[in-house]
């Protein structure tokens, strides 16, 4: 594919080491890694770090074993010179690289051991465990003053999967605080059933407690966040498409363990943020698969959709009706077409520091002109009145000042992420382009009072970030710490 434009000041020649030194960090962690401002800060220097999954990267000569690259944040944002490349061949990381494992399909972070440094969670849903094909695994990599070093396995609860195969444990990950004790809870999705853990975790990967969430059946997606303003998170399980409900049921689990179905809500993945600035988290869900992709009727709106459920002092009520957005909604950039996958990925963050969370939506199968699966990302703005299409913007690699060119199979928008990497209070816009070239890239545009700044925006690509490519694409940019749908 066309070689993407790169910024010489940002990129550097490929380093030969697997784990390069983290930037100099504070002697003590910055305010603790479980604070919202530094949730992804693995070395405690006060800057968020950017985690990029490359689940098809090769390592130790093994095709598609997978890799994760962490780009350490700084006042000048991230670059490929300050990084850690983590695989199952990295010293201290459990497991062995095997073909088709897809290490890095899902990534998340939280301070699991309460040492003040964020820790990295990596999902490897295609890993075979014993004779259990694609049972899946989850790895935690420990943060510290020198960055990420050493790891452990987070094991499924006893009885998980009931002997079933192809469960895909680790296909989605979520973290939050449900009981107010300062230790995070972790939830892990799969094609079989969910798994939930209460922290803190020991350095062996063992939580204080854990259980199987069997009540929802499949649990492909999971979201955690505070929707009622009490300072603790609620958890939402999403089964994915089921018989009779292709749009996917949504169940809410309270801190007390009660589970209720939100009767009018749908979703396969989602995230929580305060869109209308009222102090309550709002749940945004994505349903990317339409009738065309499902080959059935009753799936998402043509091309895919997102739904918004607003929080309140009473949380999200059982019968609340969501507000729905798709590419046929007035003001949403683009055109709703069969199989676009609008809502395949999404992220919430404040790109202009106005106090309202904005929503970035990926549509990786969108055609750009005649170029199929080139992909697009759409930014919708938060406001006092909720999510709005006013000043909405769409981005492709044919957008002026966006590096590269839209091409067949680029999948711009397969993963998206809004995150403040330079600590200026405005979230950068990050878009994964896993089909770009043989390695894949991420596009990064800094935030500003008027929104993403396209001039000077850059593509950071997998080879420059240290991943290994053999005979297949590395798929760098397929996963970021905001959610996307895994098959």
NORNORCOR-V28144 format. One record per residue. RES is the residue in three letters. SS is DSSP state (H for helix, E for strand, - for the rest). PSI is psi as a letter, one per 30 degrees, with the letter a starting at -180 (none if undefined). Layout:
# NORNORCOR-V28144
{{RES SS PSI} {RES SS PSI}}
This chain:
# NORNORCOR-V28144
{{UNK - l} {UNK - k} {UNK - k} {UNK - k} {UNK - k} {UNK - l} {UNK - j} {UNK - e} {UNK - f} {UNK - e} {UNK - l} {UNK - l} {UNK - l} {UNK - k} {UNK - l} {UNK - f} {UNK - l} {UNK - e} {UNK E j} {UNK - l} {UNK - k} {UNK - l} {UNK - l} {UNK - k} {UNK - l} {UNK - l} {UNK - f} {UNK - k} {UNK - k} {UNK - j} {UNK - g} {UNK - k} {UNK - f} {UNK - g} {UNK - k} {UNK H e} {UNK H f} {UNK H h} {UNK - e} {UNK - g} {UNK - j} {UNK - f} {UNK - g} {UNK - g} {UNK - g} {UNK - f} {UNK - k} {UNK - k} {UNK - l} {UNK E k} {UNK E k} {UNK E k} {UNK E k} {UNK E i} {UNK - f} {UNK - g} {UNK - l} {UNK E l} {UNK E k} {UNK - h} {UNK - g} {UNK E k} {UNK - k} {UNK - g} {UNK - e} {UNK E l} {UNK E l} {UNK E k} {UNK E k} {UNK E k} {UNK E j} {UNK - k} {UNK - l} {UNK - l} {UNK - f} {UNK - g} {UNK - a} {UNK - l} {UNK - l} {UNK - f} {UNK - f} {UNK - j} {UNK E l} {UNK E k} {UNK E k} {UNK E k} {UNK - l} {UNK - g} {UNK - f} {UNK - k} {UNK - k} {UNK - f} {UNK - k} {UNK - l} {UNK - l} {UNK - k} {UNK - k} {UNK - l} {UNK - k} {UNK - g} {UNK - e} {UNK - h} {UNK E k} {UNK - g} {UNK - e} {UNK E k} {UNK E k} {UNK E l} {UNK E l} {UNK E l} {UNK - i} {UNK - e} {UNK - g} {UNK - h} {UNK - g} {UNK - f} {UNK - k} {UNK - k} {UNK E l} {UNK E k} {UNK E k} {UNK E k} {UNK E k} {UNK E i} {UNK - f} {UNK - g} {UNK - k} {UNK - k} {UNK E j} {UNK - b} {UNK - g} {UNK E j} {UNK - k} {UNK - h} {UNK - e} {UNK E l} {UNK E l} {UNK E k} {UNK E k} {UNK E k} {UNK E k} {UNK - k} {UNK - l} {UNK - a} {UNK - f} {UNK - g} {UNK - a} {UNK - k} {UNK - k} {UNK - l} {UNK E l} {UNK E l} {UNK E k} {UNK E j} {UNK - k} {UNK - l} {UNK - l} {UNK - k} {UNK - g} {UNK H k} {UNK H f} {UNK H h} {UNK H g} {UNK - l} {UNK - l} {UNK - h} {UNK - e} {UNK - h} {UNK E k} {UNK - g} {UNK - f} {UNK E l} {UNK E k} {UNK E k} {UNK E l} {UNK E a} {UNK - j} {UNK - f} {UNK - g} {UNK - g} {UNK - g} {UNK - f} {UNK - k} {UNK - l} {UNK E l} {UNK E k} {UNK E k} {UNK E k} {UNK E l} {UNK E l} {UNK - f} {UNK - d} {UNK - l} {UNK E l} {UNK E k} {UNK E k} {UNK E k} {UNK E k} {UNK - a} {UNK - l} {UNK - k} {UNK - l} {UNK - f} {UNK - f} {UNK - g} {UNK - k} {UNK - l} {UNK - e} {UNK E l} {UNK E l} {UNK E l} {UNK E k} {UNK E i} {UNK - f} {UNK - f} {UNK - g} {UNK - b} {UNK - l} {UNK E i} {UNK - f} {UNK E l} {UNK E k} {UNK E k} {UNK E k} {UNK E l} {UNK - j} {UNK - f} {UNK - g} {UNK - g} {UNK - g} {UNK - f} {UNK - l} {UNK - k} {UNK E l} {UNK E k} {UNK E k} {UNK E k} {UNK E j} {UNK - f} {UNK - a} {UNK - k} {UNK E l} {UNK - j} {UNK - f} {UNK E i} {UNK - f} {UNK - f} {UNK - j} {UNK - l} {UNK E k} {UNK E k} {UNK E k} {UNK E k} {UNK - l} {UNK - f} {UNK - f} {UNK - f} {UNK - k} {UNK E k} {UNK E k} {UNK E k} {UNK - j} {UNK - f} {UNK - g} {UNK - l} {UNK - l} {UNK - k} {UNK - f} {UNK E l} {UNK E l} {UNK E l} {UNK E k} {UNK E l} {UNK - j} {UNK - e} {UNK - g} {UNK - g} {UNK - g} {UNK - f} {UNK - k} {UNK - k} {UNK E k} {UNK E k} {UNK E k} {UNK E l} {UNK E k} {UNK E j} {UNK - f} {UNK - j} {UNK E a} {UNK H e} {UNK H e} {UNK H e} {UNK H f} {UNK - h} {UNK - l} {UNK - l} {UNK - g} {UNK - a} {UNK E l} {UNK - l} {UNK - k} {UNK - f} {UNK - l} {UNK E l} {UNK E l} {UNK E k} {UNK E k} {UNK E k} {UNK - k} {UNK - l} {UNK - a} {UNK - f} {UNK - g} {UNK - b} {UNK - j} {UNK - l} {UNK - e} {UNK - g} {UNK - k} {UNK - k} {UNK - l} {UNK E k} {UNK E k} {UNK E k} {UNK E a} {UNK - g} {UNK - g} {UNK - k} {UNK - k} {UNK - f} {UNK - k} {UNK - k} {UNK - a} {UNK - k} {UNK - j} {UNK - l} {UNK - k} {UNK - g} {UNK - e} {UNK - h} {UNK - k} {UNK - g} {UNK - e} {UNK E l} {UNK E l} {UNK E k} {UNK E k} {UNK E l} {UNK - j} {UNK - f} {UNK - g} {UNK - h} {UNK - g} {UNK - g} {UNK - k} {UNK - k} {UNK E l} {UNK E k} {UNK E k} {UNK E k} {UNK E k} {UNK E i} {UNK - f} {UNK - g} {UNK - k} {UNK - k} {UNK E j} {UNK - b} {UNK - g} {UNK E j} {UNK - k} {UNK - g} {UNK - e} {UNK E l} {UNK E l} {UNK E k} {UNK E k} {UNK E k} {UNK E k} {UNK E k} {UNK - l} {UNK - l} {UNK - f} {UNK - g} {UNK - a} {UNK - k} {UNK E l} {UNK E f} {UNK E k} {UNK E g} {UNK E k} {UNK E k} {UNK E k} {UNK E k} {UNK - l} {UNK - g} {UNK - f} {UNK - k} {UNK - k} {UNK - f} {UNK - k} {UNK - k} {UNK - a} {UNK - k} {UNK - k} {UNK - l} {UNK - k} {UNK - g} {UNK - e} {UNK - h} {UNK E k} {UNK E g} {UNK E e} {UNK E k} {UNK E l} {UNK E k} {UNK E j} {UNK E k} {UNK - j} {UNK - f} {UNK - g} {UNK - h} {UNK - g} {UNK - f} {UNK - k} {UNK - k} {UNK E l} {UNK E k} {UNK E k} {UNK E k} {UNK E k} {UNK E i} {UNK - f} {UNK - g} {UNK - k} {UNK - a} {UNK - f} {UNK - e} {UNK - l} {UNK E l} {UNK E k} {UNK E k} {UNK E k} {UNK E k} {UNK - l} {UNK - l} {UNK - l} {UNK - f} {UNK - g} {UNK - a} {UNK - k} {UNK - j} {UNK - e} {UNK - k} {UNK - f} {UNK - l} {UNK E l} {UNK E k} {UNK E k} {UNK E l} {UNK - e} {UNK - e} {UNK - f} {UNK - f} {UNK - g} {UNK - l} {UNK E k} {UNK - k} {UNK - c} {UNK - f} {UNK - l} {UNK - k} {UNK - f} {UNK - h} {UNK - k} {UNK - g} {UNK - f} {UNK E k} {UNK - l} {UNK - f} {UNK - l} {UNK - l} {UNK E l} {UNK - k} {UNK - k} {UNK - none}}
